[in-house]
Amino acid sequence: MPHRKRTLVLAALILALGGCSGEPEPVPPSPGVGDTEAIPPPGQSETPETPGPGVTAPGIRLTAVPRTDGSFDMVEDVMLFAPVDVLQLQVPTSGEQLPGLMTKTAPRASDLQLLADDHEIPLDTTTVETTRDLPLPSAATKIRLTYRLTGTTVRRTPQRPERAAAALRPLIMPAESTLPTTVSVSAGLLNAVCPLLPETRCAVGDPPALTIRPDIPVAEALVVIQLDLP
């Protein structure tokens, strides 16, 4: 039998057999179609958080992820002793009088996103340049802020453009001045000074495992870091 004729006969046989079941074969859905899995709100992790102040106990946990351009991606987890309906926000201090900087800076938080008691709160303005009061729709105890921090970094020398210093502090300024605060930098940390503490050197350990002393009272949680940018 010629090849073309055999092909036509086989095709007809396949169609005939496929029609015997009386029902067409199911067609797999296109990727993403009908997918009802909830997308987590901005800044909310799908995995459980590490327990501790700011997450499972009153306090603040501030995590700074440095970027090549000297900005930081910030995640700020806050748990308050009592619910509040207004958040007071402030950016870090300008660097002209800060040890390790001694240069005027213009810190700015942008792309701000807010979760209050695990509910995403829409914001009219997503930028903080000095201080700002942020009303909440209802009083909340657990807060998460995510934002981009710029204007706080000073590069040290042209010969080593990755070597820099920066001032960090929580964006939230709670009335509870003793709220324990832990500041961490994801990579590149070389030294840390806390100019508002009686003992200003607040680095713990040695690079590359250097960290910042935990549980600093929030009123004193201004940290000047030295680091190598990625």
C-alpha positions as CSV (number, residue, x, y, z in Angstrom):
1,M,0.0,0.0,0.0
2,P,1.5,3.4,-0.9
3,H,2.7,5.5,2.0
4,R,0.1,8.3,1.6
5,K,-2.7,5.8,1.5
6,R,-1.5,4.0,4.6
7,T,-1.3,7.4,6.4
8,L,-4.9,8.2,5.5
9,V,-6.2,4.8,6.6
10,L,-4.4,5.1,10.0
11,A,-5.7,8.6,10.6
12,A,-9.3,7.4,9.8
13,L,-8.8,4.4,12.2
14,I,-7.6,6.7,15.0
15,L,-10.6,9.0,14.6
16,A,-13.0,6.1,14.6
17,L,-11.5,4.6,17.8
18,G,-11.5,8.0,19.5
19,G,-15.2,8.5,18.8
20,C,-16.1,5.1,20.4
21,S,-16.0,6.4,23.9
22,G,-18.7,9.0,23.2
23,E,-16.9,11.7,25.0
24,P,-13.9,13.9,23.8
25,E,-10.6,13.6,25.6
26,P,-10.3,16.3,28.4
27,V,-8.1,19.3,27.4
28,P,-5.6,20.4,30.0
29,P,-6.2,24.0,31.1
30,S,-3.9,26.8,30.0
31,P,-1.3,27.7,32.6
32,G,-2.8,30.0,35.2
33,V,-6.4,29.7,33.9
34,G,-8.7,28.8,36.8
35,D,-5.9,29.1,39.4
36,T,-7.6,30.3,42.5
37,E,-4.6,30.2,44.8
38,A,-4.5,33.5,46.8
39,I,-1.6,35.8,46.1
40,P,-0.1,37.0,49.4
41,P,-0.3,40.8,50.0
42,P,2.8,42.9,49.3
43,G,5.5,42.3,51.9
44,Q,3.7,39.2,53.4
45,S,5.8,36.0,53.3
46,E,4.3,32.7,52.4
47,T,6.6,31.0,54.9
48,P,6.3,31.4,58.7
49,E,8.4,34.2,60.2
50,T,11.1,33.5,62.8
51,P,9.7,34.0,66.2
52,G,10.8,37.0,68.3
53,P,10.2,40.7,69.0
54,G,8.3,42.4,66.2
55,V,6.8,39.1,65.0
56,T,5.5,37.1,68.0
57,A,6.3,39.5,70.8
58,P,6.2,43.3,71.2
59,G,9.1,44.9,69.5
60,I,10.5,45.9,66.0
61,R,12.4,43.8,63.6
62,L,14.0,45.9,60.8
63,T,15.8,44.1,57.9
64,A,17.8,46.1,55.4
65,V,18.8,44.6,52.0
66,P,21.5,46.8,50.4
67,R,21.4,47.4,46.6
68,T,24.2,48.3,44.3
69,D,23.1,51.9,43.9
70,G,23.3,52.5,47.7
71,S,19.6,52.2,48.4
72,F,18.0,49.6,50.7
73,D,15.0,47.4,50.4
74,M,13.5,47.6,53.9
75,V,11.1,45.2,55.8
76,E,9.9,46.5,59.1
77,D,7.8,44.1,61.3
78,V,6.3,45.8,64.4
79,M,4.2,44.4,67.3
80,L,3.0,47.0,69.7
81,F,1.9,46.6,73.3
82,A,-1.5,48.3,72.6
83,P,-3.4,49.0,69.4
84,V,-3.0,52.4,67.7
85,D,-5.0,54.1,65.0
86,V,-2.3,56.5,63.9
87,L,1.3,55.6,63.0
88,Q,4.0,58.3,63.4
89,L,6.7,57.9,60.7
90,Q,10.2,59.3,60.5
91,V,13.2,58.8,58.2
92,P,16.7,58.4,59.5
93,T,18.6,61.5,60.7
94,S,20.7,63.4,58.2
95,G,24.3,62.4,58.4
96,E,26.2,65.7,59.0
97,Q,26.6,65.1,62.7
98,L,26.6,61.3,62.8
99,P,29.9,59.5,63.4
100,G,31.0,57.5,60.4
101,L,29.1,59.8,58.0
102,M,29.8,63.5,58.9
103,T,28.1,64.4,55.5
104,K,24.7,65.9,55.0
105,T,22.3,63.4,53.6
106,A,18.6,63.4,52.5
107,P,17.0,60.1,53.6
108,R,13.7,59.3,51.8
109,A,11.4,56.3,52.1
110,S,9.4,55.5,48.9
111,D,7.2,52.8,47.5
112,L,5.7,52.4,51.0
113,Q,3.3,49.5,51.5
114,L,1.5,48.7,54.7
115,L,-0.1,45.7,56.4
116,A,-2.0,46.3,59.6
117,D,-3.2,43.2,61.5
118,D,-2.5,41.3,58.3
119,H,-4.7,43.5,56.2
120,E,-3.3,45.5,53.3
121,I,-4.0,49.2,53.8
122,P,-4.2,51.4,50.6
123,L,-2.1,54.6,50.9
124,D,-2.7,58.0,49.3
125,T,1.0,58.9,49.5
126,T,3.7,56.2,49.5
127,T,6.7,58.6,50.3
128,V,8.1,59.8,53.6
129,E,10.8,62.5,53.5
130,T,10.8,63.9,57.0
131,T,8.1,63.0,59.6
132,R,4.5,62.0,58.9
133,D,1.3,60.8,60.7
134,L,-0.4,57.9,59.0
135,P,-4.0,57.3,60.1
136,L,-5.3,53.7,60.1
137,P,-8.9,52.6,59.2
138,S,-9.0,50.8,62.5
139,A,-6.7,50.4,65.5
140,A,-4.0,47.7,65.0
141,T,-1.3,46.1,67.0
142,K,0.7,44.2,64.4
143,I,2.2,46.3,61.6
144,R,4.4,45.5,58.6
145,L,6.0,48.2,56.5
146,T,8.0,47.6,53.3
147,Y,9.7,50.4,51.4
148,R,12.8,51.6,49.5
149,L,15.2,53.7,51.6
150,T,17.3,56.2,49.5
151,G,19.5,59.2,50.2
152,T,21.1,57.9,53.4
153,T,24.3,56.3,52.0
154,V,27.7,58.0,51.5
155,R,30.3,56.3,49.4
156,R,33.7,56.5,51.1
157,T,36.4,56.6,48.3
158,P,36.4,56.6,44.5
159,Q,39.0,53.9,44.6
160,R,36.5,51.5,46.3
161,P,33.0,52.6,45.2
162,E,31.4,49.6,46.9
163,R,32.6,50.8,50.3
164,A,29.9,52.9,51.9
165,A,28.4,54.1,55.2
166,A,24.7,54.7,55.9
167,A,22.3,55.6,58.7
168,L,19.3,53.2,59.4
169,R,16.5,53.5,61.9
170,P,12.9,52.2,62.0
171,L,10.4,54.2,60.0
172,I,7.8,53.9,62.7
173,M,8.2,56.1,65.8
174,P,6.0,54.5,68.4
175,A,5.0,56.2,71.7
176,E,6.5,53.1,73.5
177,S,10.1,54.4,73.6
178,T,11.5,51.2,75.1
179,L,10.1,48.9,72.5
180,P,13.0,46.4,71.8
181,T,14.3,46.9,68.3
182,T,16.6,44.6,66.2
183,V,18.3,46.0,63.1
184,S,19.9,43.6,60.6
185,V,21.7,44.0,57.3
186,S,21.4,41.1,54.9
187,A,25.0,41.3,53.5
188,G,28.2,43.2,53.4
189,L,28.2,44.6,57.0
190,L,31.6,45.7,58.2
191,N,30.9,47.8,61.4
192,A,28.0,49.4,63.3
193,V,27.8,52.4,65.6
194,C,24.7,53.4,67.6
195,P,25.4,57.1,68.5
196,L,22.4,57.4,70.9
197,L,23.5,54.5,73.1
198,P,25.9,55.1,76.1
199,E,28.2,52.4,74.5
200,T,28.1,53.5,70.9
201,R,29.8,50.5,69.3
202,C,27.0,48.1,68.7
203,A,28.6,45.6,66.3
204,V,28.7,42.0,67.5
205,G,31.2,39.5,66.1
206,D,33.4,39.8,63.1
207,P,32.8,39.9,59.4
208,P,31.4,38.1,57.5
209,A,29.3,37.0,60.5
210,L,29.1,40.5,61.9
211,T,25.7,41.5,63.3
212,I,24.1,44.5,65.2
213,R,23.3,44.2,68.9
214,P,19.7,43.1,69.3
215,D,16.8,44.6,71.4
216,I,17.9,48.3,71.3
217,P,15.2,50.6,72.7
218,V,13.4,52.1,69.7
219,A,14.1,55.7,70.9
220,E,17.9,54.9,70.6
221,A,17.7,52.6,67.6
222,L,19.7,54.8,65.2
223,V,22.5,52.8,63.6
224,V,25.3,54.0,61.4
225,I,26.7,51.1,59.4
226,Q,29.8,50.6,57.3
227,L,29.4,48.1,54.5
228,D,30.4,46.8,51.1
229,L,27.6,47.3,48.6
230,P,26.8,44.3,46.4
